[in-house]
Amino acid sequence: MSSDAGVVDGTVANDRGEAIANAQVVAIPDPKFRKNADRYSQSSTDQSGHFTMRGLRPGEYKLFAWEVLDDVEYRDPDFLAPFESKSTVTRIDKGAHQSPSLKVIPAIADQP
């Protein structure tokens, strides 16, 4: 792992502020890097809603937290488009450590 790499260490909760276990958290790079699979990072939350992503290259990322996510569908621009407004934007600088709090995107059946 490069010393330039950053870490994102955060939490995921629902609209009521309750921690969400087993959420799928994804860091999606700036659009110019989205064809490079190694620029993405994925993690899942523990029982306390906590997640960690290591080795992120410097740059801007959109962070998403899904209650349910199938495989790597987040790499499909058509899948991602309706969720763009639910992302949290973060900038990873050389050796940075970010600690965002994310809101979970509920499973389709749970959405109003």
KARASUL-V11614 format. One record per run of one state. SS is the DSSP state (A for helix, B for strand, O for the rest). FROM is the first residue (numbers start at 1). LEN is the number of residues. If there is no record, write none. Layout:
ss | from | len
SS | FROM | LEN
SS | FROM | LEN
This chain:
ss | from | len
O | 1 | 5
B | 6 | 8
O | 14 | 5
B | 19 | 1
O | 20 | 4
B | 24 | 6
O | 30 | 1
A | 31 | 3
O | 34 | 3
A | 37 | 3
O | 40 | 1
B | 41 | 4
O | 45 | 5
B | 50 | 7
O | 57 | 2
B | 59 | 8
O | 67 | 6
A | 73 | 3
O | 76 | 1
A | 77 | 5
O | 82 | 2
A | 84 | 3
O | 87 | 1
B | 88 | 5
O | 93 | 4
B | 97 | 2
O | 99 | 2
B | 101 | 3
O | 104 | 1
B | 105 | 1
O | 106 | 2
A | 108 | 3
O | 111 | 2
